[in-house]
Amino acid sequence: MTDAPEPTRIHIDTDPGLDDLLALALAFASPELDVTGMTTVAGNASLESVTDNAQRFLALAGSEIPLGRGAAKPRALEPCDATNYHGVDGRAGISIPALDRR
């Protein structure tokens, strides 16, 4: 019998709208990954919205990994408004409870 390999340690840089929230759930559930930190960057919604989404996700997941705020807009390109797909909050109307996360 062989031992399972150690999970790969990763840091996720994301703009958690609805699509990335699903990807985050899969990453956190994977025995092959060890998510050690996360940063947010504006994309599907504003930096404030995606950071709020990340905080809500981490609280719901019971995770205490570090979360940092990244860039509010791309360095070289003009940001694209995706609110018609993802909604103003980036979650397309999907509710995630605001749990206390310090």
Summary of the structure (lengths in Angstrom):
residues: 102
radius of gyration: 14.7
end to end distance: 41.5
largest distance: 53.8
contacts: 262
relative contact order: 0.22
helix: 30%
strand: 18%
